[in-house]
Amino acid sequence: MTSTTCAQALAAAQGLGLDRLDAQLLLLHALGKPASERSWLLAHDTDAPSPQASATFAALSARRAAGEPLAYLVGSQEFFGLALQVDARVLVPRADTETLVEWALELLHAPGVPTAPRSPLAPKILDLGTGSGAIALAVAHSLRQTGQSADVVAVDASADALNVARENANRLQLALTFIESHWLNQVDGRFDLVLSNPPYIASADPHLAALRHEPLQALTAGADGLDDLRHIIAQAPQHLEPGGWLLLEHGYDQAEPVRELLRQRGFVQVQGRFDLAGIARCSGGQWLA
């Protein structure tokens, strides 16, 4: 009986509807090889994986064809240059969210926000709805790379999500504070910067079907998708230092409603940022009171 080669296995996976990159990454995972070794597959396309690796790859391919995120299948996702462990307890970090991190770092390097070495005080940063810890860890890691320190607090209502974030922080050797809380309910103190990528999909949005493998509570926020954004904007001023900023990720069509909510609450310098696709992905403002 002829064994299936790597090339044949990849072709079979593509026949199930997988794109070539996903198939390659799943095969490398089944073979116990890192994702960086795609060239190995090209050089060994006539090799036959072991029966165990072939069975694992077939099972993973079937799950991917059924819509399960690739990151859950391989157990990790890259975000802002960091390899984060993820599973079904948390959302898969998206590249769009890197826009929020970039804006935060821009502010942290700007005058008026306390950062080392200009000030002996490290900025206090709060990440609401941290999930895998992606935003908090990306900010903390980037500041550490430039020799800066910060007091970073990561909040989530899900104890399971916080466990994932803690595991990522431990692996990256980043010292964060974790709080289990529904948004700001259990949070004390004031911060220089509050960040959040909250749920913002409308509860009846037809696109939710494609996200059925990810935790629903981390995706939807009421009939218009703005319930959690409203809640955060209402609560945040009580936890912002004078001159502090609130930065929020939102849906592709929510920029104006979110900015109007910020203005009505009393934020100034209300503005936004576009993602790489040119979509108004983030909005925020400064609190001066």
Number of C-alpha atoms within 10 A of each C-alpha: 3 5 12 17 17 21 16 15 21 25 16 16 24 18 11 14 15 20 14 13 12 18 24 25 22 27 27 22 19 22 16 10 14 11 14 9 12 15 11 11 17 12 9 12 16 13 14 17 19 14 11 11 17 20 13 16 25 19 14 22 27 15 14 22 18 14 15 19 22 20 21 20 18 18 15 17 20 16 19 21 10 15 15 26 22 27 20 17 19 24 23 24 21 12 13 17 21 20 17 27 21 17 16 21 15 10 16 21 14 11 9 11 20 18 20 18 11 12 10 10 14 18 20 22 25 28 25 26 26 29 30 30 30 29 28 27 29 19 23 22 23 17 18 13 10 9 10 16 20 21 16 23 22 28 28 24 21 19 15 16 24 24 16 20 28 20 17 21 22 11 12 14 11 16 16 19 14 19 20 19 17 14 21 21 10 11 15 9 9 18 24 25 24 25 25 25 23 25 22 23 23 19 15 12 12 9 10 16 9 12 14 13 15 19 14 16 13 20 19 22 20 14 13 14 22 22 17 17 21 16 12 19 22 15 14 19 23 14 19 24 18 14 17 24 28 26 24 26 27 22 18 14 11 18 21 13 13 24 20 13 17 25 17 12 16 17 23 16 12 20 15 20 20 15 16 12 8 9 14 19 23 27 24 27 22 24 23 14 12
